[in-house]
Amino acid sequence: MSAPQITLTVRHTPSALDSRRGVVRLHPEVLDALGLMAWDAVRVTGARVSSALAAPSDAEGIPGVILLDDVTMSNLGVTEGSEVVVAPAEVSAAKTVTVAGSRIASVSLSPHTLRLALIGKVLTVGDAVSLLPQDLAPAPGSDVSAVRGQLSRAIGMTWTNELLTVTATEPSGPVAVGPSTVVSWRDGARTGEAAPAAAPARAGTTLVRSTPSTPHEDFIDAEIVEDERIDEAAEETVPPLSDLAGSEAAARKLAEWFDLAFQRPELLAKLGTSAHLGVLLSGPEGVGKATLVRAVAQAEKVRVVSLAAPNIAVLEPNVAAARLREAIEQATRDEDPAVLLITDIDALLPASQPPPLATVVLDDLRKALRNKGFAVVATTGRAESTDPRLRAADLLDRELGLPLPDSKTRTELLRVLLREAPLESGVDVGPIAERTPGFVAADLIALRRDAALRAALRQREADEPRISQQDLLDALTTVRPISMSTSDNLATGGLTLDDVGNMTDVKQSLTEAVLWPLRYPDSFARLGVDPPRGVLLYGPPGGGKTFLVRALAGTGALNVFAVKGAELMDKWVGESERAVRELFRRAAEAAPSLIFLDEIDALAPRRGQSSDSGVSDRVVAALLTELDGVEPMREVVVLGATNRPELVDPALLRPGRLERRVYVPPPDAHAREAILAASAKNTPLASDVDLAAYAATLDGYSAADCAALIREAALTAMRESLEAKEVTAEHLTKAAQAVRPSLDPAQLAALEAYAQTQV
């Protein structure tokens, strides 16, 4: 007898307690129909198949709805309003679980701490999972508060934002993590370059050789070579130089350096210098730094020995030093030219508080570089976070940088990546490239993989399945740039500025201040002016400021980093400023991008008036430095929102910072009519409903109040009859008695006065 299954409609969970914990909420009637108890596991099928723990939702809720958080929706490849199939899941106790994660997580978290964070969760290969402990129904004997403390001390305040990817489980299928589960990091996980590394697991293991199968694909499984000697005959599969779109200049420069150092050292000697070659290769994570080195080395017939710094940084100092020396010995054991490729060197040689091992590493590299026919190339996604001693004249004295791919480069990369894929006729990668700002090669590979998965689900029985344009477009809803975490992503729900009722002047001001600098930088350059760097959006509560930002994000092809003002505040000295710098760095890597600082009055109040030991003052100083510092922002716009503009530090509002101030006034009668119409576009209204006349009676109602009226009117109709097919004027009248205007006249007058001073 087949297991029961039910089709439900997806809704985003309103509860912060459920978010990112691997829990879905089902109506009690649905749990009964599936024969489930609270906290049993369920299998949920959307565009992908995932598993989670099922908990009862409010008994007064809608039976046909499943409440999901953002991570679970991303795992399933669905959006709000989609339909998923829910069924009981058979879950096995996990013997082993392998995960991949960010560089900071893989370096900072031990397998023991990792297991404590995952205990009680149900995992499926391919899913993203957060580090937030499953504390709604904790496993017996688990100490959730202690786990939180360990995670916070290991990673810092951003630990709640970290997401891991489940790469393998034993046994296969949905598994539950328990106290005896062995949890480990995947070799070659997605940590910066995540290139192959010396494996710390067993004695005698000396090298991990990578075999990327696609252009720029740095994130691949690794083959561990057990013998102390490396099988040099095993030829790595690397893309030709012609496939390295966007990296041609860097490849040409690196090839010239290899040629001079390895093939023409006598020419350098005649000119009074040596053939010493040490290169620091920087660029955004996933842009293809390691692949570039391998491709150039293959073209120049140079051996490559790879070493992943994050993998040896977590070892005991003497073991880590031994692994480095082993790699150097492998590269210098004969007279053939060889390159030691060290990926994510900043993990081993950080700029702040370098470990005692750093001095040993620098000395070993300095000695090795004296050998003929030997070079070192180190990659990093954060050049500014690398020990400055590494740039000494006798170490890595040359630097190369790989830029973030622009639209033209992304188009070429997509053509290369999809060259061998079976495509339907009419597939055009141009529009896909335009809608992927901030994507690097690794992100485009993930996009291709997700599109192929969607095509496979759509054509399960087809003899010759093909990827369609729609598969690629749908994949854009779930694949985000490496530089952005799921928590950063602002859910637009498909909104555009066309969905915003009225507000013509406000929309025009935002288009000019936010979209124009990102869409038409050439026009500003041609006229010799710098585009505005920031905008302050202010107005009464419920006026639609956040709604406008969501619509703005949906209209423009840009990445949005949404941050609540208080989220960047931390009691530890220096942590808040570091969080601000990190936010702007990630925004620059994902450019063109928009940083949205909601409730900015809490983040940047007037200096000298707070009683928080100077934390707010230091955060304001960090913001001012990032907005108008030595390094100019490129293709990054900052948008702050507040209903108390007078509390924001004045220095933040001068020209060159948040110089444009846009007032979002309370809606007038025409605006209220447009808001009511937009809110009711999916609500069937009876013929006796006159929105224009009704809007005229709603003086003092905000945009949120108007939307609440439509919602309450629909609920009123449902209370009368669950079979109701339309909302009548009487329902709207009753709704107006339940929803009262929320605008405060005193606050509104203060905002109007402030707006007058800005004219």
Sequence and secondary structure as in RCSB ss.txt:
>XXXX:A:sequence
MSAPQITLTVRHTPSALDSRRGVVRLHPEVLDALGLMAWDAVRVTGARVSSALAAPSDAEGIPGVILLDDVTMSN
LGVTEGSEVVVAPAEVSAAKTVTVAGSRIASVSLSPHTLRLALIGKVLTVGDAVSLLPQDLAPAPGSDVSAVRGQ
LSRAIGMTWTNELLTVTATEPSGPVAVGPSTVVSWRDGARTGEAAPAAAPARAGTTLVRSTPSTPHEDFIDAEIV
EDERIDEAAEETVPPLSDLAGSEAAARKLAEWFDLAFQRPELLAKLGTSAHLGVLLSGPEGVGKATLVRAVAQAE
KVRVVSLAAPNIAVLEPNVAAARLREAIEQATRDEDPAVLLITDIDALLPASQPPPLATVVLDDLRKALRNKGFA
VVATTGRAESTDPRLRAADLLDRELGLPLPDSKTRTELLRVLLREAPLESGVDVGPIAERTPGFVAADLIALRRD
AALRAALRQREADEPRISQQDLLDALTTVRPISMSTSDNLATGGLTLDDVGNMTDVKQSLTEAVLWPLRYPDSFA
RLGVDPPRGVLLYGPPGGGKTFLVRALAGTGALNVFAVKGAELMDKWVGESERAVRELFRRAAEAAPSLIFLDEI
DALAPRRGQSSDSGVSDRVVAALLTELDGVEPMREVVVLGATNRPELVDPALLRPGRLERRVYVPPPDAHAREAI
LAASAKNTPLASDVDLAAYAATLDGYSAADCAALIREAALTAMRESLEAKEVTAEHLTKAAQAVRPSLDPAQLAA
LEAYAQTQV
>XXXX:A:secstr
     EEEEEEE   TTTTTTTEEEE HHHHHHHT  TTEEEEEESSSEEEEEEEE  TTS TTEEEE HHHHHH
HT  TT EEEEEE   EE SEEEEE  HHHHHH  HHHHHHHHTT EE TT EEESS   SS  TT  HHHHHHH
HHHHH GGGGG EEEEEEEESSSSEE  TT EEEE TT SSTT       SSTT  EEEE   STT     EEEE
 SSS  TTS      GGG TT HHHHHHHHHHHIIIII HHHHHHTT     EEEEE STTS HHHHHHHHHHHT
T EEEEEEHHHHHTS HHHHHHHHHHHHHHHHSSSS EEEEEE HHHHSBSSS  THHHHHHHHHHHHTTSTTEE
EEEEES GGGB GGGGSTTS  EEEE     HHHHHHHHHHHTSSS B TT  HHHHHHT TT  HHHHHHHHHH
HHHHHHHHTTT SS  B HHHHHHHTTT   TT  TTTB   TT  GGGS S HHHHHHHIIIIIHHHH HHHHH
HHT     EEEEE STTSSHHHHHHHHHHHTT EEEEEEGGGG  SSTTHHHHHHHHHHHHHHHT SEEEEEETH
HHHSB TT   STTHHHHHHHHHHHHHSSSS   SEEEEEEES GGGB GGGGSTTSS EEEE     HHHHHHH
HHHHTTTS B TT  HHHHHHT TT  HHHHHHHHHHHHHHHHHH TT   B HHHHHHHHHHS     HHHHHH
HHHHHHHH 
